[in-house]
Amino acid sequence: MSAYKIKKGDTVKVIAGKDKDKEGKVIAVDTKNHRVLVEGVNMVTKHTKPSAANQQGGIVETEAYIAVSNVMYLHKGQPTRIGFKMDGDKKVRFAKKTGDVID
């Protein structure tokens, strides 16, 4: 799947799992494994060693990847599916609920 429907910077809503109904911005997309990193969602604790960057070390809370099938794009506050269509000679994403072009 080369043309991916969810991109970095998109606002999404979680539709399944322990963080259902939470919203956040996509930080990163792993297209190979079909997973996304959403800020404030799927928080996990990591034990880190002291290093030059982190002198103290200890327990740190960070986001973990979730399956892309468990998130839905938010367009004007409404979760919607995303489609692709041709705009002249350019392929663009559009919200299926409203028909508006996203980018």
Backbone as CSV, one residue per row, in Angstrom:
resi,resn,N_x,N_y,N_z,CA_x,CA_y,CA_z,C_x,C_y,C_z
1,MET,0.856,-1.188,0.000,0.000,0.000,0.000,0.897,1.244,0.000
2,SER,1.200,1.754,-1.175,2.120,2.885,-1.272,1.434,4.209,-0.932
3,ALA,0.222,4.419,-1.441,-0.517,5.640,-1.115,-1.272,5.386,0.188
4,TYR,-0.752,5.928,1.279,-1.313,5.632,2.582,-2.373,6.648,2.967
5,LYS,-3.448,6.200,3.581,-4.575,7.076,3.875,-4.329,7.961,5.087
6,ILE,-3.568,7.470,6.076,-3.237,8.266,7.255,-1.792,8.729,7.120
7,LYS,-1.564,10.032,7.317,-0.218,10.593,7.181,0.208,11.270,8.479
8,LYS,1.499,11.526,8.586,2.052,12.251,9.734,1.428,13.644,9.786
9,GLY,0.976,14.052,10.990,0.365,15.367,11.153,-1.148,15.343,11.125
10,ASP,-1.751,14.236,10.668,-3.212,14.113,10.649,-3.757,13.991,12.069
11,THR,-4.959,14.500,12.293,-5.655,14.305,13.564,-6.555,13.092,13.410
12,VAL,-6.422,12.145,14.352,-7.183,10.904,14.259,-7.913,10.613,15.561
13,LYS,-8.920,9.732,15.462,-9.671,9.268,16.631,-9.482,7.764,16.727
14,VAL,-9.212,7.267,17.943,-9.048,5.836,18.153,-10.435,5.203,18.230
15,ILE,-10.670,4.163,17.428,-12.002,3.553,17.357,-12.044,2.166,17.985
16,ALA,-10.899,1.651,18.449,-10.871,0.328,19.063,-9.699,0.232,20.034
17,GLY,-9.851,-0.625,21.042,-8.774,-0.861,21.997,-8.979,-0.124,23.301
18,LYS,-7.947,-0.161,24.154,-8.069,0.406,25.503,-8.193,1.935,25.492
19,ASP,-7.716,2.578,24.445,-7.777,4.041,24.353,-8.891,4.510,23.426
20,LYS,-9.955,3.720,23.293,-11.073,4.048,22.401,-11.636,5.434,22.727
21,ASP,-11.992,6.202,21.693,-12.561,7.553,21.757,-11.540,8.644,22.069
22,LYS,-10.264,8.310,22.222,-9.239,9.342,22.408,-8.868,9.907,21.042
23,GLU,-8.459,11.180,21.038,-8.057,11.841,19.803,-6.636,12.349,19.950
24,GLY,-5.919,12.433,18.856,-4.554,12.940,18.901,-3.984,13.104,17.510
25,LYS,-2.790,13.695,17.473,-2.099,13.944,16.215,-1.134,12.798,15.932
26,VAL,-1.046,12.398,14.672,-0.149,11.314,14.278,1.288,11.841,14.285
27,ILE,2.144,11.171,15.071,3.555,11.559,15.183,4.385,10.868,14.111
28,ALA,4.102,9.578,13.881,4.867,8.800,12.906,3.987,7.705,12.315
29,VAL,4.333,7.281,11.081,3.612,6.204,10.408,4.619,5.145,9.983
30,ASP,4.344,3.882,10.360,5.174,2.749,9.953,4.397,1.991,8.885
31,THR,4.653,2.302,7.601,3.885,1.718,6.509,4.178,0.233,6.326
32,LYS,5.377,-0.187,6.670,5.755,-1.591,6.498,4.933,-2.499,7.412
33,ASN,4.698,-2.062,8.658,3.967,-2.869,9.631,2.525,-2.391,9.846
34,HIS,2.068,-1.399,9.075,0.701,-0.857,9.155,0.373,-0.360,10.563
35,ARG,1.249,0.478,11.112,1.059,0.981,12.460,1.306,2.489,12.493
36,VAL,0.659,3.166,13.449,0.828,4.610,13.612,1.140,4.938,15.068
37,LEU,1.837,6.054,15.262,2.169,6.554,16.593,1.337,7.818,16.801
38,VAL,0.434,7.797,17.789,-0.467,8.922,18.041,-0.128,9.520,19.400
39,GLU,0.003,10.860,19.466,0.404,11.488,20.730,-0.680,11.337,21.796
40,GLY,-0.246,10.909,22.995,-1.150,10.743,24.127,-1.961,9.459,24.113
41,VAL,-1.705,8.561,23.159,-2.459,7.316,23.032,-1.514,6.127,23.183
42,ASN,-1.994,5.068,23.847,-1.232,3.837,24.073,0.075,4.131,24.813
43,MET,-0.046,4.799,25.955,1.119,5.155,26.755,1.674,3.922,27.451
44,VAL,3.000,3.735,27.343,3.677,2.617,27.997,4.822,3.158,28.838
45,THR,5.209,2.416,29.884,6.346,2.819,30.705,7.590,2.101,30.218
46,LYS,8.682,2.848,30.085,9.958,2.288,29.657,10.994,2.567,30.722
47,HIS,11.806,1.577,31.025,12.898,1.741,31.970,14.138,2.116,31.174
48,THR,14.701,3.309,31.453,15.846,3.790,30.680,17.084,3.868,31.544
49,LYS,18.215,3.542,30.928,19.510,3.647,31.603,19.950,5.105,31.596
50,PRO,20.720,5.515,32.581,21.296,6.869,32.530,22.232,6.995,31.319
51,SER,22.112,8.127,30.609,22.969,8.368,29.445,23.344,9.842,29.412
52,ALA,24.094,10.232,28.399,24.496,11.633,28.263,23.263,12.522,28.079
53,ALA,22.292,12.059,27.300,21.078,12.835,27.056,20.167,12.833,28.282
54,ASN,20.067,11.689,28.954,19.213,11.551,30.129,20.082,11.137,31.321
55,GLN,20.566,12.116,32.066,21.488,11.877,33.188,20.872,10.989,34.261
56,GLN,19.590,11.228,34.556,18.921,10.562,35.664,18.575,9.105,35.357
57,GLY,18.068,8.841,34.140,17.578,7.500,33.845,16.224,7.311,34.504
58,GLY,15.828,6.063,34.760,14.591,5.799,35.478,13.455,5.379,34.568
59,ILE,12.224,5.592,35.044,11.036,5.147,34.324,10.437,6.319,33.544
60,VAL,10.248,6.119,32.241,9.739,7.165,31.353,8.478,6.659,30.671
61,GLU,7.446,7.515,30.559,6.219,7.158,29.843,6.298,7.676,28.413
62,THR,6.110,6.786,27.440,6.111,7.183,26.030,4.947,6.532,25.301
63,GLU,4.681,7.023,24.083,3.641,6.434,23.252,4.186,5.183,22.569
64,ALA,3.295,4.227,22.306,3.658,3.031,21.545,2.780,2.992,20.291
65,TYR,3.267,2.286,19.280,2.529,2.181,18.024,1.215,1.422,18.212
66,ILE,0.187,1.815,17.435,-1.071,1.066,17.388,-1.396,0.775,15.922
67,ALA,-2.231,-0.220,15.694,-2.584,-0.614,14.331,-3.351,0.509,13.638
68,VAL,-3.055,0.732,12.379,-3.693,1.810,11.618,-5.193,1.539,11.449
69,SER,-5.617,0.272,11.536,-7.038,-0.063,11.415,-7.835,0.382,12.634
70,ASN,-7.144,0.712,13.727,-7.815,1.134,14.957,-7.968,2.649,15.071
71,VAL,-7.587,3.393,14.035,-7.755,4.850,14.053,-8.564,5.292,12.836
72,MET,-9.241,6.434,13.001,-10.034,6.999,11.919,-9.706,8.481,11.790
73,TYR,-9.576,8.954,10.564,-9.251,10.349,10.292,-10.369,11.270,10.783
74,LEU,-9.989,12.396,11.411,-10.973,13.383,11.868,-10.995,14.549,10.893
75,HIS,-12.181,14.807,10.307,-12.362,15.925,9.390,-13.459,16.819,9.963
76,LYS,-13.090,18.030,10.347,-14.019,18.984,10.972,-14.679,18.378,12.210
77,GLY,-13.879,17.639,13.000,-14.361,17.049,14.246,-15.143,15.766,14.088
78,GLN,-15.369,15.322,12.852,-16.135,14.110,12.594,-15.216,13.012,12.063
79,PRO,-15.289,11.790,12.631,-14.502,10.696,12.058,-15.043,10.316,10.688
80,THR,-14.160,10.141,9.725,-14.581,9.831,8.360,-13.590,8.891,7.696
81,ARG,-14.091,8.157,6.715,-13.206,7.334,5.904,-12.549,8.231,4.863
82,ILE,-11.444,7.747,4.305,-10.696,8.532,3.332,-10.671,7.794,2.005
83,GLY,-10.876,8.546,0.921,-10.785,7.987,-0.415,-9.774,8.772,-1.222
84,PHE,-9.473,8.273,-2.397,-8.577,8.963,-3.314,-9.333,9.267,-4.592
85,LYS,-9.067,10.449,-5.169,-9.635,10.778,-6.473,-8.654,11.653,-7.226
86,MET,-8.876,11.754,-8.510,-7.997,12.564,-9.347,-8.514,13.998,-9.392
87,ASP,-7.613,14.935,-9.104,-7.924,16.359,-9.196,-7.058,16.907,-10.325
88,GLY,-7.605,16.876,-11.528,-6.793,17.208,-12.695,-5.880,16.027,-12.978
89,ASP,-4.570,16.252,-12.865,-3.623,15.150,-13.061,-2.962,14.741,-11.746
90,LYS,-3.534,15.203,-10.625,-2.959,14.938,-9.301,-3.907,14.065,-8.469
91,LYS,-3.354,13.082,-7.765,-4.142,12.205,-6.905,-4.262,12.867,-5.528
92,VAL,-5.491,13.054,-5.034,-5.704,13.725,-3.747,-6.575,12.863,-2.839
93,ARG,-6.413,13.085,-1.520,-7.259,12.410,-0.536,-8.529,13.238,-0.334
94,PHE,-9.654,12.566,-0.094,-10.887,13.288,0.208,-11.663,12.560,1.296
95,ALA,-12.437,13.344,2.081,-13.266,12.786,3.155,-14.529,12.223,2.534
96,LYS,-14.799,10.945,2.790,-15.966,10.307,2.182,-17.280,10.812,2.772
97,LYS,-17.248,11.297,4.021,-18.476,11.764,4.669,-18.968,13.076,4.037
98,THR,-18.021,13.985,3.741,-18.406,15.294,3.214,-18.055,15.473,1.742
99,GLY,-17.109,14.712,1.250,-16.644,14.861,-0.132,-15.584,15.936,-0.302
100,ASP,-15.178,16.589,0.825,-14.162,17.647,0.774,-12.778,17.072,0.508
101,VAL,-11.991,17.790,-0.292,-10.599,17.392,-0.554,-9.758,17.757,0.665
102,ILE,-8.935,16.819,1.141,-8.110,17.043,2.328,-6.791,17.698,1.944
103,ASP,-6.099,17.120,0.935,-4.823,17.720,0.495,-4.544,17.396,-0.951
